[in-house]
Amino acid sequence: MPVVLPTDALVWFLVIAVAAFAWASSRRPHLAAPWARVFRSRIAVASAAVLACYVLVGLLDSLHYRPALPARDAGAPLVYSVEVRSALDALLTPLRTRLEKTYSAPLATRLYQKETIERADGSTVRDFPRLAHGGAHLKEEAHWGRDVALRILAGLAGAVALWSLAVLAGRRTLARRWPQVPWGAAAGALGGLLLLAGPVAMLATGYHVLGTNQVGSDVLYQALKSIRTSLVIGTLTTLVLLPLGVGAGIAAGYFRGWVDDVIQYVYTTLNSIPGVLLIAAAVLMIQVFLDQHAEWFSTAAQRADMRLLALCAILGLTSWTGLARLLRGEALKLSELEYVQAAHAFGVSHSRILSRHLLPNVAHIVIISLVLDFSGLVLAEAVLSYVGVGVDPSTISFGTMINAARMEMAREPMVWWSLAAAFVFMFALVLAANLFADAVRDGFDPRVRV
C-alpha cells in the first residue's frame, strides 16, 4: 500500500519546481546565460554528478509503502504491516535484513568481541564467534582473502563496463546537444563513483562492507538511509527560509521607515538569541506536543516524519535573518537607481516595482545564498542530532550515527567504523555542495565575473 509522508510530498514538489525552473530558464536568455557559465566549469560538472547520485538515493528513499502481510486463508482480505518501507529499503533488502548479534569490523567474518562458545564435546572456550551472515558462504576462513579479491575484481569489471556504456550513450546524446559542457569531467566523476560502488556492491552480497553497529545492523545501510534525512533538511528548510528572507529583506530596503525598523528589530532580536538554544527549545516543545497527540499517527514512521518536518520549519524560522540582511542592503541600493525612480514618477505601483524591478535583480543573491546555506544546514542536522535535539531517534541520520558511535570511541578495542562512515558520506556531500556553490557564485555574481 503506497504511503505518502509529508516530507515525501514536499520533496517531489521541489523536484517538479526545479524541473519547471530549469525549463523556464532554458527559454529565457538572461536566465540561461548564468547557468551556462556555471556548467562550463569542470568542478561544477563533476560536483553536480556527485550530487546527482546523492539525490537519486534520496528520491528512492522518498517512495514509501506498507508491505502486505502474508494471508492465512485464501479468501482473507489483505492486511498491511505497520512498518513503512521505501523503494531503497526494497533495493537494499539483503543489507537491511542481515542482522548480527553486535559489532563486527568491516569485511570481518567474526564478531568484534569474545564470547563464551560451547564446543561439541561440552567444553567452553573464549573466542570470537563466527558471524551469522558476514562471510557465512566461506567453507574455510582461509579463503577469505581470495574471495574478497575476486569480488573486488568482479566489481571493477562491472563498473568499467557500465561506465563505458554510459560514456558511449552520453556522447551520442548529451555531448551533441550541449557541446559547451565539459562532459569529460562528468565522465571522470561518474567513473570514480562506479569504481568505488562496483566493488562495494559485490562485497556487500557476502560481507558487511562497513561493519555492523551495536545492535548488529549494517553500517553501509545506515549511511545510505541517512542521505535522505540530510537532503530533506537541506532542501525543505528553504521552503520556510526563502519567503521570509526574500520578503522581509526587500520590504525593509524598499519601504524603509518604520517597516525597516520593525524588520531590523525582529531579525536583530532573533540573532541575539543563541541559535542552538532557540532550536532546542522549539524542538522539545514540538516533541511534547507530538507525545500528547500520538493518536494522530497510525505508524511510527509518520510520527518521526512529522518531527523531521517540524525540525525543517524550525531551522527555516531561525535561519532567514542572514538572507534578509543581504537583500535589505541590495534593495537599499537598487531603490535609488534611475529606472526605479522613473517607475515612481510614472505612478507604477509598489507591488509591480518589487516584482519587476527589484526581485529579478536580487535573484543571483538568493540563489547563491541558498546553495551556500545547504551545506550549513546538513552540518546543523548532524550537530543537533548529536546533542539530542535533532531528528527522532528512530530516524536514521548522520547525526544519530555519530551520537551512537561517540561512546564507543573510548572503548578498547575502538569501534571506529560507524563514525568514519558517517564522516566520509557527509564529507563527500558537503564538499560537492560547496564546490557547486562556488561555481554558482562565479556564474551569477556579476562582480566576480568582472
C-alpha positions, 0 to 999 in steps of 0.5 A: 500500500503506497504511503505518502509522508509529508516530507515525501510530498514536499520533496517531489514538489521541489523536484517538479519546481526545479524541473519547471525552473530549469525549463523556464530558464532554458527559454529565457536568455538572461536566465540561461546565460548564468547557468551556462557559465556555471556548467562550463566549469569542470568542478561544477560538472563533476560536483553536480554528478556527485550530487546527482547520485546523492539525490537519486538515493534520496528520491528512492528513499522518498517512495514509501509503502506498507508491505502486505502481510502474508494471508492465512486463508485464501479468501482473507482480505489483505492486511498491511504491516505497520512498518513503512518501507521505501523503494531503497529499503526494497533495493537494499533488502539483503543489507537491511535484513542481515542482522548480527548479534553486535559489532563486527569490523568491516569485511570481518567474518567474526564478531568484534568481541569474545564470547563464551562458545560451547564446543561439541564435546561440552567444553567452553572456550573464549573466542570470537564467534563466527558471524551469522551472515558476514562471510557465512558462504566461506567453507574455510576462513582461509579463503577469505582473502581470495574471495574478497579479491575476486569480488573486488575484481568482479566489481571493477569489471562491472563498473568499467563496463557500465561506465563505458556504456554510459560514456558511449550513450552520453556522447551520442546524446548529451555531448551533441546537444550541449557541446559547451559542457565539459562532459569529460569531467562528468565522465571522470566523476561518474567513473570514480563513483562506479569504481568505488560502488562496483566493488562495494556492491559485490562485497556487500552480497557476502560481507558487511562492507562497513561493519555492523553497529551495536545492535548488529545492523549494517553500517553501509545501510545506515549511511545510505538511509541517512542521505535522505534525512540530510537532503530533506533538511537541506532542501525543505528548510528553504521552503520556510527560509526563502519567503521570509528572507526574500520578503522581509529583506526587500520590504525593509530596503524598499519601504524603509521607515518604520517597516525597516525598523520593525524588520531590523528589530525582529531579525536583530532580536532573533540573532541575539538569541543563541541559535542552538538554544532557540532550536532546542527549545522549539524542538522539545516543545514540538516533541511534547506536543507530538507525545500528547497527540500520538493518536494522530499517527497510525505508524511510527514512521509518520510520527518521526516524519512529522518531527523531521518536518517540524525540525525543517520549519524550525531551522527555516524560522531561525535561519532567514535573518542572514538572507534578509540582511543581504537583500535589505542592503541590495534593495537599499541600493537598487531603490535609488537607481534611475529606472526605479525612480522613473517607475515612481514618477510614472505612478507604477505601483509598489507591488509591480516595482518589487516584482519587476524591478527589484526581485529579478535583480536580487535573484543571483543573491538568493540563489547563491545564498541558498546553495551556500546555506545547504551545506550549513544546514546538513552540518546543523542536522548532524550537530543537533542530532548529536546533542539530542535535539535533532531528528527522532531517534528512530530516524536514521541520520548522520547525526544519530550515527555519530551520537551512537558511535561517540561512546564507543570511541573510548572503548578498547578495542575502538569501534571506529567504523560507524563514525568514519562512515558517517564522516566520509558520506557527509564529507563527500556531500558537503564538499560537492555542495560547496564546490557547486556553490562556488561555481554558482557564485562565479556564474551569477555574481556579476562582480566576480565575473568582472 
